[in-house]
């Protein structure tokens, strides 16, 4: 199923990129997890890092949370 609006292919592309990164950087680096809870913790740690520490070239080389703060400051000033 699509995660974005109908007829907007770029919405789905962003989601597909996220899932590909999660699989490549988190799930495929470890053969198996001992429990579902271990897998859940690893995924949550990765998502936190993805949003706060991972550099995103499409956002000008900054993490999403930093980009969002900059956007909020710019929007408030306008």
N, CA, C and O atoms as a Maestro MAE file, in Angstrom:
{
 s_m_m2io_version
 :::
 2.0.0
}

f_m_ct {
 s_m_title
 :::
 protein
 m_atom[312] {
  # First column is atom index #
  i_m_mmod_type
  r_m_x_coord
  r_m_y_coord
  r_m_z_coord
  i_m_residue_number
  s_m_chain_name
  s_m_pdb_residue_name
  s_m_pdb_atom_name
  i_m_atomic_number
  :::
  1 25 0.823 -1.201 0.000 1 A "UNK " " N  " 7
  2 3 0.000 0.000 0.000 1 A "UNK " " CA " 6
  3 2 0.863 1.258 0.000 1 A "UNK " " C  " 6
  4 15 1.988 1.263 0.498 1 A "UNK " " O  " 8
  5 25 0.322 2.290 -0.554 2 A "UNK " " N  " 7
  6 3 1.022 3.569 -0.618 2 A "UNK " " CA " 6
  7 2 1.012 4.242 0.741 2 A "UNK " " C  " 6
  8 15 0.039 4.132 1.487 2 A "UNK " " O  " 8
  9 25 2.088 4.935 1.063 3 A "UNK " " N  " 7
  10 3 2.152 5.663 2.332 3 A "UNK " " CA " 6
  11 2 1.909 7.149 2.136 3 A "UNK " " C  " 6
  12 15 1.894 7.907 3.106 3 A "UNK " " O  " 8
  13 25 1.721 7.568 0.912 4 A "UNK " " N  " 7
  14 3 1.530 8.987 0.636 4 A "UNK " " CA " 6
  15 2 0.192 9.255 -0.018 4 A "UNK " " C  " 6
  16 15 -0.737 8.449 0.039 4 A "UNK " " O  " 8
  17 25 0.130 10.405 -0.634 5 A "UNK " " N  " 7
  18 3 -1.094 10.808 -1.319 5 A "UNK " " CA " 6
  19 2 -1.218 10.088 -2.653 5 A "UNK " " C  " 6
  20 15 -0.216 9.704 -3.256 5 A "UNK " " O  " 8
  21 25 -2.427 9.910 -3.101 6 A "UNK " " N  " 7
  22 3 -2.689 9.271 -4.377 6 A "UNK " " CA " 6
  23 2 -2.100 10.096 -5.510 6 A "UNK " " C  " 6
  24 15 -2.309 11.307 -5.591 6 A "UNK " " O  " 8
  25 25 -1.364 9.424 -6.380 7 A "UNK " " N  " 7
  26 3 -0.814 10.090 -7.545 7 A "UNK " " CA " 6
  27 2 0.477 10.848 -7.318 7 A "UNK " " C  " 6
  28 15 0.963 11.509 -8.236 7 A "UNK " " O  " 8
  29 25 1.051 10.776 -6.120 8 A "UNK " " N  " 7
  30 3 2.305 11.481 -5.841 8 A "UNK " " CA " 6
  31 2 3.381 10.425 -5.574 8 A "UNK " " C  " 6
  32 15 3.557 9.966 -4.446 8 A "UNK " " O  " 8
  33 25 4.092 10.053 -6.638 9 A "UNK " " N  " 7
  34 3 5.055 8.956 -6.530 9 A "UNK " " CA " 6
  35 2 6.211 9.283 -5.597 9 A "UNK " " C  " 6
  36 15 6.811 8.366 -5.036 9 A "UNK " " O  " 8
  37 25 6.544 10.554 -5.412 10 A "UNK " " N  " 7
  38 3 7.694 10.916 -4.588 10 A "UNK " " CA " 6
  39 2 7.450 10.632 -3.109 10 A "UNK " " C  " 6
  40 15 8.401 10.379 -2.370 10 A "UNK " " O  " 8
  41 25 6.191 10.671 -2.664 11 A "UNK " " N  " 7
  42 3 5.884 10.323 -1.279 11 A "UNK " " CA " 6
  43 2 6.328 8.899 -0.984 11 A "UNK " " C  " 6
  44 15 6.963 8.639 0.038 11 A "UNK " " O  " 8
  45 25 5.994 7.980 -1.878 12 A "UNK " " N  " 7
  46 3 6.354 6.588 -1.686 12 A "UNK " " CA " 6
  47 2 7.864 6.390 -1.786 12 A "UNK " " C  " 6
  48 15 8.416 5.532 -1.097 12 A "UNK " " O  " 8
  49 25 8.532 7.156 -2.618 13 A "UNK " " N  " 7
  50 3 9.981 7.024 -2.786 13 A "UNK " " CA " 6
  51 2 10.712 7.319 -1.485 13 A "UNK " " C  " 6
  52 15 11.688 6.643 -1.160 13 A "UNK " " O  " 8
  53 25 10.261 8.309 -0.744 14 A "UNK " " N  " 7
  54 3 10.891 8.649 0.536 14 A "UNK " " CA " 6
  55 2 10.731 7.497 1.519 14 A "UNK " " C  " 6
  56 15 11.683 7.125 2.205 14 A "UNK " " O  " 8
  57 25 9.540 6.937 1.588 15 A "UNK " " N  " 7
  58 3 9.297 5.810 2.491 15 A "UNK " " CA " 6
  59 2 10.125 4.598 2.084 15 A "UNK " " C  " 6
  60 15 10.699 3.925 2.940 15 A "UNK " " O  " 8
  61 25 10.192 4.316 0.794 16 A "UNK " " N  " 7
  62 3 10.980 3.181 0.316 16 A "UNK " " CA " 6
  63 2 12.455 3.366 0.659 16 A "UNK " " C  " 6
  64 15 13.131 2.404 1.025 16 A "UNK " " O  " 8
  65 25 12.951 4.579 0.546 17 A "UNK " " N  " 7
  66 3 14.340 4.865 0.887 17 A "UNK " " CA " 6
  67 2 14.596 4.624 2.374 17 A "UNK " " C  " 6
  68 15 15.619 4.054 2.751 17 A "UNK " " O  " 8
  69 25 13.653 5.066 3.216 18 A "UNK " " N  " 7
  70 3 13.782 4.853 4.660 18 A "UNK " " CA " 6
  71 2 13.870 3.363 4.980 18 A "UNK " " C  " 6
  72 15 14.764 2.932 5.709 18 A "UNK " " O  " 8
  73 25 12.932 2.570 4.430 19 A "UNK " " N  " 7
  74 3 12.922 1.132 4.722 19 A "UNK " " CA " 6
  75 2 14.186 0.452 4.203 19 A "UNK " " C  " 6
  76 15 14.718 -0.444 4.858 19 A "UNK " " O  " 8
  77 25 14.667 0.865 3.043 20 A "UNK " " N  " 7
  78 3 15.903 0.288 2.510 20 A "UNK " " CA " 6
  79 2 17.080 0.603 3.429 20 A "UNK " " C  " 6
  80 15 17.927 -0.257 3.669 20 A "UNK " " O  " 8
  81 25 17.135 1.823 3.941 21 A "UNK " " N  " 7
  82 3 18.211 2.199 4.868 21 A "UNK " " CA " 6
  83 2 18.126 1.394 6.156 21 A "UNK " " C  " 6
  84 15 19.144 0.920 6.660 21 A "UNK " " O  " 8
  85 25 16.930 1.240 6.688 22 A "UNK " " N  " 7
  86 3 16.743 0.452 7.912 22 A "UNK " " CA " 6
  87 2 17.244 -0.968 7.714 22 A "UNK " " C  " 6
  88 15 17.980 -1.491 8.551 22 A "UNK " " O  " 8
  89 25 16.858 -1.585 6.632 23 A "UNK " " N  " 7
  90 3 17.283 -2.965 6.370 23 A "UNK " " CA " 6
  91 2 18.796 -3.056 6.200 23 A "UNK " " C  " 6
  92 15 19.439 -3.933 6.777 23 A "UNK " " O  " 8
  93 25 19.363 -2.145 5.405 24 A "UNK " " N  " 7
  94 3 20.798 -2.183 5.106 24 A "UNK " " CA " 6
  95 2 21.652 -1.857 6.329 24 A "UNK " " C  " 6
  96 15 22.664 -2.516 6.571 24 A "UNK " " O  " 8
  97 25 21.252 -0.847 7.102 25 A "UNK " " N  " 7
  98 3 22.099 -0.338 8.178 25 A "UNK " " CA " 6
  99 2 21.819 -0.957 9.540 25 A "UNK " " C  " 6
  100 15 22.662 -0.884 10.434 25 A "UNK " " O  " 8
  101 25 20.662 -1.556 9.711 26 A "UNK " " N  " 7
  102 3 20.305 -2.082 11.031 26 A "UNK " " CA " 6
  103 2 20.054 -3.586 10.999 26 A "UNK " " C  " 6
  104 15 20.671 -4.338 11.753 26 A "UNK " " O  " 8
  105 25 19.162 -4.014 10.140 27 A "UNK " " N  " 7
  106 3 18.729 -5.410 10.182 27 A "UNK " " CA " 6
  107 2 19.704 -6.372 9.527 27 A "UNK " " C  " 6
  108 15 19.891 -7.482 10.025 27 A "UNK " " O  " 8
  109 25 20.325 -5.983 8.439 28 A "UNK " " N  " 7
  110 3 21.223 -6.897 7.732 28 A "UNK " " CA " 6
  111 2 22.632 -6.920 8.311 28 A "UNK " " C  " 6
  112 15 23.474 -7.695 7.857 28 A "UNK " " O  " 8
  113 25 22.896 -6.082 9.304 29 A "UNK " " N  " 7
  114 3 24.223 -6.085 9.924 29 A "UNK " " CA " 6
  115 2 24.319 -7.139 11.016 29 A "UNK " " C  " 6
  116 15 25.416 -7.469 11.466 29 A "UNK " " O  " 8
  117 25 23.188 -7.665 11.442 30 A "UNK " " N  " 7
  118 3 23.150 -8.688 12.485 30 A "UNK " " CA " 6
  119 2 22.339 -9.858 11.943 30 A "UNK " " C  " 6
  120 15 21.205 -9.670 11.501 30 A "UNK " " O  " 8
  121 25 22.904 -11.066 11.971 31 A "UNK " " N  " 7
  122 3 22.210 -12.202 11.362 31 A "UNK " " CA " 6
  123 2 20.831 -12.486 11.982 31 A "UNK " " C  " 6
  124 15 19.855 -12.692 11.261 31 A "UNK " " O  " 8
  125 25 20.761 -12.495 13.293 32 A "UNK " " N  " 7
  126 3 19.479 -12.750 13.958 32 A "UNK " " CA " 6
  127 2 19.465 -12.031 15.300 32 A "UNK " " C  " 6
  128 15 20.509 -11.649 15.828 32 A "UNK " " O  " 8
  129 25 18.283 -11.858 15.830 33 A "UNK " " N  " 7
  130 3 18.110 -11.310 17.172 33 A "UNK " " CA " 6
  131 2 17.612 -12.437 18.059 33 A "UNK " " C  " 6
  132 15 16.852 -13.294 17.610 33 A "UNK " " O  " 8
  133 25 18.035 -12.440 19.314 34 A "UNK " " N  " 7
  134 3 17.639 -13.505 20.237 34 A "UNK " " CA " 6
  135 2 16.136 -13.483 20.497 34 A "UNK " " C  " 6
  136 15 15.501 -14.533 20.605 34 A "UNK " " O  " 8
  137 25 15.576 -12.289 20.596 35 A "UNK " " N  " 7
  138 3 14.143 -12.160 20.876 35 A "UNK " " CA " 6
  139 2 13.562 -11.016 20.043 35 A "UNK " " C  " 6
  140 15 14.292 -10.201 19.478 35 A "UNK " " O  " 8
  141 25 12.244 -10.979 19.983 36 A "UNK " " N  " 7
  142 3 11.584 -9.853 19.311 36 A "UNK " " CA " 6
  143 2 11.892 -8.552 20.041 36 A "UNK " " C  " 6
  144 15 12.042 -7.499 19.421 36 A "UNK " " O  " 8
  145 25 11.984 -8.639 21.356 37 A "UNK " " N  " 7
  146 3 12.296 -7.444 22.149 37 A "UNK " " CA " 6
  147 2 13.677 -6.905 21.776 37 A "UNK " " C  " 6
  148 15 13.861 -5.691 21.689 37 A "UNK " " O  " 8
  149 25 14.644 -7.786 21.556 38 A "UNK " " N  " 7
  150 3 15.979 -7.353 21.123 38 A "UNK " " CA " 6
  151 2 15.911 -6.667 19.761 38 A "UNK " " C  " 6
  152 15 16.551 -5.637 19.547 38 A "UNK " " O  " 8
  153 25 15.141 -7.235 18.851 39 A "UNK " " N  " 7
  154 3 14.978 -6.635 17.526 39 A "UNK " " CA " 6
  155 2 14.309 -5.268 17.644 39 A "UNK " " C  " 6
  156 15 14.737 -4.308 17.004 39 A "UNK " " O  " 8
  157 25 13.278 -5.182 18.449 40 A "UNK " " N  " 7
  158 3 12.560 -3.916 18.637 40 A "UNK " " CA " 6
  159 2 13.492 -2.838 19.193 40 A "UNK " " C  " 6
  160 15 13.479 -1.698 18.729 40 A "UNK " " O  " 8
  161 25 14.305 -3.207 20.193 41 A "UNK " " N  " 7
  162 3 15.245 -2.242 20.780 41 A "UNK " " CA " 6
  163 2 16.265 -1.769 19.747 41 A "UNK " " C  " 6
  164 15 16.575 -0.580 19.671 41 A "UNK " " O  " 8
  165 25 16.779 -2.696 18.960 42 A "UNK " " N  " 7
  166 3 17.762 -2.331 17.934 42 A "UNK " " CA " 6
  167 2 17.146 -1.388 16.905 42 A "UNK " " C  " 6
  168 15 17.784 -0.423 16.484 42 A "UNK " " O  " 8
  169 25 15.924 -1.663 16.506 43 A "UNK " " N  " 7
  170 3 15.252 -0.805 15.526 43 A "UNK " " CA " 6
  171 2 14.982 0.568 16.118 43 A "UNK " " C  " 6
  172 15 15.192 1.576 15.443 43 A "UNK " " O  " 8
  173 25 14.526 0.633 17.349 44 A "UNK " " N  " 7
  174 3 14.246 1.924 17.979 44 A "UNK " " CA " 6
  175 2 15.525 2.748 18.143 44 A "UNK " " C  " 6
  176 15 15.509 3.962 17.944 44 A "UNK " " O  " 8
  177 25 16.639 2.092 18.507 45 A "UNK " " N  " 7
  178 3 17.921 2.806 18.596 45 A "UNK " " CA " 6
  179 2 18.315 3.357 17.231 45 A "UNK " " C  " 6
  180 15 18.770 4.495 17.121 45 A "UNK " " O  " 8
  181 25 18.135 2.542 16.188 46 A "UNK " " N  " 7
  182 3 18.492 2.978 14.845 46 A "UNK " " CA " 6
  183 2 17.618 4.148 14.405 46 A "UNK " " C  " 6
  184 15 18.133 5.119 13.850 46 A "UNK " " O  " 8
  185 25 16.314 4.078 14.641 47 A "UNK " " N  " 7
  186 3 15.408 5.167 14.252 47 A "UNK " " CA " 6
  187 2 15.793 6.458 14.973 47 A "UNK " " C  " 6
  188 15 15.784 7.532 14.371 47 A "UNK " " O  " 8
  189 25 16.129 6.356 16.251 48 A "UNK " " N  " 7
  190 3 16.565 7.544 16.995 48 A "UNK " " CA " 6
  191 2 17.827 8.129 16.360 48 A "UNK " " C  " 6
  192 15 17.914 9.338 16.143 48 A "UNK " " O  " 8
  193 25 18.796 7.276 16.065 49 A "UNK " " N  " 7
  194 3 20.027 7.733 15.426 49 A "UNK " " CA " 6
  195 2 19.745 8.304 14.038 49 A "UNK " " C  " 6
  196 15 20.323 9.323 13.662 49 A "UNK " " O  " 8
  197 25 18.872 7.665 13.282 50 A "UNK " " N  " 7
  198 3 18.512 8.124 11.936 50 A "UNK " " CA " 6
  199 2 17.994 9.558 11.982 50 A "UNK " " C  " 6
  200 15 18.310 10.367 11.109 50 A "UNK " " O  " 8
  201 25 17.206 9.864 12.991 51 A "UNK " " N  " 7
  202 3 16.600 11.192 13.101 51 A "UNK " " CA " 6
  203 2 17.503 12.228 13.756 51 A "UNK " " C  " 6
  204 15 17.368 13.418 13.469 51 A "UNK " " O  " 8
  205 25 18.411 11.818 14.617 52 A "UNK " " N  " 7
  206 3 19.193 12.784 15.388 52 A "UNK " " CA " 6
  207 2 20.674 12.827 15.035 52 A "UNK " " C  " 6
  208 15 21.335 13.827 15.316 52 A "UNK " " O  " 8
  209 25 21.209 11.788 14.438 53 A "UNK " " N  " 7
  210 3 22.644 11.748 14.208 53 A "UNK " " CA " 6
  211 2 23.076 11.448 12.787 53 A "UNK " " C  " 6
  212 15 24.185 11.805 12.389 53 A "UNK " " O  " 8
  213 25 22.223 10.800 12.021 54 A "UNK " " N  " 7
  214 3 22.600 10.399 10.664 54 A "UNK " " CA " 6
  215 2 22.564 11.603 9.737 54 A "UNK " " C  " 6
  216 15 21.593 12.360 9.717 54 A "UNK " " O  " 8
  217 25 23.626 11.768 8.975 55 A "UNK " " N  " 7
  218 3 23.720 12.861 8.013 55 A "UNK " " CA " 6
  219 2 22.873 12.516 6.786 55 A "UNK " " C  " 6
  220 15 22.963 11.414 6.245 55 A "UNK " " O  " 8
  221 25 22.056 13.468 6.362 56 A "UNK " " N  " 7
  222 3 21.199 13.287 5.189 56 A "UNK " " CA " 6
  223 2 21.613 14.303 4.131 56 A "UNK " " C  " 6
  224 15 21.436 15.507 4.313 56 A "UNK " " O  " 8
  225 25 22.160 13.814 3.038 57 A "UNK " " N  " 7
  226 3 22.636 14.724 1.995 57 A "UNK " " CA " 6
  227 2 21.493 15.524 1.384 57 A "UNK " " C  " 6
  228 15 21.695 16.668 0.977 57 A "UNK " " O  " 8
  229 25 20.302 14.949 1.312 58 A "UNK " " N  " 7
  230 3 19.170 15.685 0.736 58 A "UNK " " CA " 6
  231 2 18.713 16.829 1.632 58 A "UNK " " C  " 6
  232 15 17.965 17.701 1.189 58 A "UNK " " O  " 8
  233 25 19.154 16.835 2.887 59 A "UNK " " N  " 7
  234 3 18.807 17.914 3.819 59 A "UNK " " CA " 6
  235 2 19.987 18.855 4.046 59 A "UNK " " C  " 6
  236 15 20.013 19.600 5.025 59 A "UNK " " O  " 8
  237 25 20.947 18.819 3.154 60 A "UNK " " N  " 7
  238 3 22.091 19.716 3.272 60 A "UNK " " CA " 6
  239 2 23.162 19.215 4.222 60 A "UNK " " C  " 6
  240 15 23.941 20.005 4.757 60 A "UNK " " O  " 8
  241 25 23.208 17.905 4.437 61 A "UNK " " N  " 7
  242 3 24.252 17.328 5.278 61 A "UNK " " CA " 6
  243 2 23.988 17.418 6.768 61 A "UNK " " C  " 6
  244 15 24.924 17.387 7.566 61 A "UNK " " O  " 8
  245 25 22.723 17.531 7.154 62 A "UNK " " N  " 7
  246 3 22.368 17.590 8.577 62 A "UNK " " CA " 6
  247 2 21.302 16.538 8.882 62 A "UNK " " C  " 6
  248 15 20.602 16.087 7.975 62 A "UNK " " O  " 8
  249 25 21.175 16.146 10.147 63 A "UNK " " N  " 7
  250 3 20.143 15.181 10.529 63 A "UNK " " CA " 6
  251 2 18.743 15.801 10.435 63 A "UNK " " C  " 6
  252 15 18.604 17.022 10.511 63 A "UNK " " O  " 8
  253 25 17.712 14.976 10.271 64 A "UNK " " N  " 7
  254 3 16.345 15.491 10.155 64 A "UNK " " CA " 6
  255 2 15.906 16.375 11.315 64 A "UNK " " C  " 6
  256 15 15.237 17.385 11.092 64 A "UNK " " O  " 8
  257 25 16.260 16.027 12.534 65 A "UNK " " N  " 7
  258 3 15.808 16.834 13.669 65 A "UNK " " CA " 6
  259 2 16.413 18.234 13.613 65 A "UNK " " C  " 6
  260 15 15.747 19.208 13.964 65 A "UNK " " O  " 8
  261 25 17.651 18.345 13.181 66 A "UNK " " N  " 7
  262 3 18.284 19.661 13.052 66 A "UNK " " CA " 6
  263 2 17.632 20.459 11.924 66 A "UNK " " C  " 6
  264 15 17.393 21.659 12.063 66 A "UNK " " O  " 8
  265 25 17.346 19.788 10.808 67 A "UNK " " N  " 7
  266 3 16.667 20.458 9.699 67 A "UNK " " CA " 6
  267 2 15.302 20.980 10.150 67 A "UNK " " C  " 6
  268 15 14.916 22.097 9.806 67 A "UNK " " O  " 8
  269 25 14.581 20.173 10.913 68 A "UNK " " N  " 7
  270 3 13.262 20.584 11.394 68 A "UNK " " CA " 6
  271 2 13.360 21.809 12.303 68 A "UNK " " C  " 6
  272 15 12.538 22.719 12.208 68 A "UNK " " O  " 8
  273 25 14.369 21.833 13.188 69 A "UNK " " N  " 7
  274 3 14.559 23.001 14.047 69 A "UNK " " CA " 6
  275 2 14.856 24.251 13.215 69 A "UNK " " C  " 6
  276 15 14.319 25.324 13.488 69 A "UNK " " O  " 8
  277 25 15.702 24.111 12.211 70 A "UNK " " N  " 7
  278 3 16.006 25.248 11.338 70 A "UNK " " CA " 6
  279 2 14.756 25.706 10.595 70 A "UNK " " C  " 6
  280 15 14.517 26.905 10.456 70 A "UNK " " O  " 8
  281 25 13.964 24.760 10.121 71 A "UNK " " N  " 7
  282 3 12.732 25.088 9.406 71 A "UNK " " CA " 6
  283 2 11.763 25.827 10.326 71 A "UNK " " C  " 6
  284 15 11.151 26.819 9.929 71 A "UNK " " O  " 8
  285 25 11.629 25.337 11.557 72 A "UNK " " N  " 7
  286 3 10.731 25.985 12.521 72 A "UNK " " CA " 6
  287 2 11.165 27.423 12.794 72 A "UNK " " C  " 6
  288 15 10.332 28.329 12.830 72 A "UNK " " O  " 8
  289 25 12.478 27.634 12.986 73 A "UNK " " N  " 7
  290 3 12.983 28.988 13.244 73 A "UNK " " CA " 6
  291 2 12.727 29.903 12.046 73 A "UNK " " C  " 6
  292 15 12.344 31.060 12.216 73 A "UNK " " O  " 8
  293 25 12.938 29.386 10.844 74 A "UNK " " N  " 7
  294 3 12.707 30.170 9.632 74 A "UNK " " CA " 6
  295 2 11.226 30.505 9.482 74 A "UNK " " C  " 6
  296 15 10.875 31.625 9.110 74 A "UNK " " O  " 8
  297 25 10.360 29.537 9.772 75 A "UNK " " N  " 7
  298 3 8.915 29.757 9.653 75 A "UNK " " CA " 6
  299 2 8.424 30.781 10.665 75 A "UNK " " C  " 6
  300 15 7.556 31.597 10.356 75 A "UNK " " O  " 8
  301 25 8.979 30.742 11.876 76 A "UNK " " N  " 7
  302 3 8.576 31.694 12.912 76 A "UNK " " CA " 6
  303 2 9.006 33.110 12.557 76 A "UNK " " C  " 6
  304 15 8.308 34.074 12.872 76 A "UNK " " O  " 8
  305 25 10.158 33.235 11.900 77 A "UNK " " N  " 7
  306 3 10.677 34.552 11.545 77 A "UNK " " CA " 6
  307 2 9.888 35.186 10.393 77 A "UNK " " C  " 6
  308 15 9.867 36.408 10.242 77 A "UNK " " O  " 8
  309 25 9.254 34.356 9.601 78 A "UNK " " N  " 7
  310 3 8.525 34.880 8.420 78 A "UNK " " CA " 6
  311 2 7.185 35.482 8.772 78 A "UNK " " C  " 6
  312 15 6.470 35.956 7.889 78 A "UNK " " O  " 8
  :::
 }
 m_bond[311] {
  # First column is bond index #
  i_m_from
  i_m_to
  i_m_order
  :::
  1 1 2 1
  2 2 3 1
  3 3 4 2
  4 3 5 1
  5 5 6 1
  6 6 7 1
  7 7 8 2
  8 7 9 1
  9 9 10 1
  10 10 11 1
  11 11 12 2
  12 11 13 1
  13 13 14 1
  14 14 15 1
  15 15 16 2
  16 15 17 1
  17 17 18 1
  18 18 19 1
  19 19 20 2
  20 19 21 1
  21 21 22 1
  22 22 23 1
  23 23 24 2
  24 23 25 1
  25 25 26 1
  26 26 27 1
  27 27 28 2
  28 27 29 1
  29 29 30 1
  30 30 31 1
  31 31 32 2
  32 31 33 1
  33 33 34 1
  34 34 35 1
  35 35 36 2
  36 35 37 1
  37 37 38 1
  38 38 39 1
  39 39 40 2
  40 39 41 1
  41 41 42 1
  42 42 43 1
  43 43 44 2
  44 43 45 1
  45 45 46 1
  46 46 47 1
  47 47 48 2
  48 47 49 1
  49 49 50 1
  50 50 51 1
  51 51 52 2
  52 51 53 1
  53 53 54 1
  54 54 55 1
  55 55 56 2
  56 55 57 1
  57 57 58 1
  58 58 59 1
  59 59 60 2
  60 59 61 1
  61 61 62 1
  62 62 63 1
  63 63 64 2
  64 63 65 1
  65 65 66 1
  66 66 67 1
  67 67 68 2
  68 67 69 1
  69 69 70 1
  70 70 71 1
  71 71 72 2
  72 71 73 1
  73 73 74 1
  74 74 75 1
  75 75 76 2
  76 75 77 1
  77 77 78 1
  78 78 79 1
  79 79 80 2
  80 79 81 1
  81 81 82 1
  82 82 83 1
  83 83 84 2
  84 83 85 1
  85 85 86 1
  86 86 87 1
  87 87 88 2
  88 87 89 1
  89 89 90 1
  90 90 91 1
  91 91 92 2
  92 91 93 1
  93 93 94 1
  94 94 95 1
  95 95 96 2
  96 95 97 1
  97 97 98 1
  98 98 99 1
  99 99 100 2
  100 99 101 1
  101 101 102 1
  102 102 103 1
  103 103 104 2
  104 103 105 1
  105 105 106 1
  106 106 107 1
  107 107 108 2
  108 107 109 1
  109 109 110 1
  110 110 111 1
  111 111 112 2
  112 111 113 1
  113 113 114 1
  114 114 115 1
  115 115 116 2
  116 115 117 1
  117 117 118 1
  118 118 119 1
  119 119 120 2
  120 119 121 1
  121 121 122 1
  122 122 123 1
  123 123 124 2
  124 123 125 1
  125 125 126 1
  126 126 127 1
  127 127 128 2
  128 127 129 1
  129 129 130 1
  130 130 131 1
  131 131 132 2
  132 131 133 1
  133 133 134 1
  134 134 135 1
  135 135 136 2
  136 135 137 1
  137 137 138 1
  138 138 139 1
  139 139 140 2
  140 139 141 1
  141 141 142 1
  142 142 143 1
  143 143 144 2
  144 143 145 1
  145 145 146 1
  146 146 147 1
  147 147 148 2
  148 147 149 1
  149 149 150 1
  150 150 151 1
  151 151 152 2
  152 151 153 1
  153 153 154 1
  154 154 155 1
  155 155 156 2
  156 155 157 1
  157 157 158 1
  158 158 159 1
  159 159 160 2
  160 159 161 1
  161 161 162 1
  162 162 163 1
  163 163 164 2
  164 163 165 1
  165 165 166 1
  166 166 167 1
  167 167 168 2
  168 167 169 1
  169 169 170 1
  170 170 171 1
  171 171 172 2
  172 171 173 1
  173 173 174 1
  174 174 175 1
  175 175 176 2
  176 175 177 1
  177 177 178 1
  178 178 179 1
  179 179 180 2
  180 179 181 1
  181 181 182 1
  182 182 183 1
  183 183 184 2
  184 183 185 1
  185 185 186 1
  186 186 187 1
  187 187 188 2
  188 187 189 1
  189 189 190 1
  190 190 191 1
  191 191 192 2
  192 191 193 1
  193 193 194 1
  194 194 195 1
  195 195 196 2
  196 195 197 1
  197 197 198 1
  198 198 199 1
  199 199 200 2
  200 199 201 1
  201 201 202 1
  202 202 203 1
  203 203 204 2
  204 203 205 1
  205 205 206 1
  206 206 207 1
  207 207 208 2
  208 207 209 1
  209 209 210 1
  210 210 211 1
  211 211 212 2
  212 211 213 1
  213 213 214 1
  214 214 215 1
  215 215 216 2
  216 215 217 1
  217 217 218 1
  218 218 219 1
  219 219 220 2
  220 219 221 1
  221 221 222 1
  222 222 223 1
  223 223 224 2
  224 223 225 1
  225 225 226 1
  226 226 227 1
  227 227 228 2
  228 227 229 1
  229 229 230 1
  230 230 231 1
  231 231 232 2
  232 231 233 1
  233 233 234 1
  234 234 235 1
  235 235 236 2
  236 235 237 1
  237 237 238 1
  238 238 239 1
  239 239 240 2
  240 239 241 1
  241 241 242 1
  242 242 243 1
  243 243 244 2
  244 243 245 1
  245 245 246 1
  246 246 247 1
  247 247 248 2
  248 247 249 1
  249 249 250 1
  250 250 251 1
  251 251 252 2
  252 251 253 1
  253 253 254 1
  254 254 255 1
  255 255 256 2
  256 255 257 1
  257 257 258 1
  258 258 259 1
  259 259 260 2
  260 259 261 1
  261 261 262 1
  262 262 263 1
  263 263 264 2
  264 263 265 1
  265 265 266 1
  266 266 267 1
  267 267 268 2
  268 267 269 1
  269 269 270 1
  270 270 271 1
  271 271 272 2
  272 271 273 1
  273 273 274 1
  274 274 275 1
  275 275 276 2
  276 275 277 1
  277 277 278 1
  278 278 279 1
  279 279 280 2
  280 279 281 1
  281 281 282 1
  282 282 283 1
  283 283 284 2
  284 283 285 1
  285 285 286 1
  286 286 287 1
  287 287 288 2
  288 287 289 1
  289 289 290 1
  290 290 291 1
  291 291 292 2
  292 291 293 1
  293 293 294 1
  294 294 295 1
  295 295 296 2
  296 295 297 1
  297 297 298 1
  298 298 299 1
  299 299 300 2
  300 299 301 1
  301 301 302 1
  302 302 303 1
  303 303 304 2
  304 303 305 1
  305 305 306 1
  306 306 307 1
  307 307 308 2
  308 307 309 1
  309 309 310 1
  310 310 311 1
  311 311 312 2
  :::
 }
}
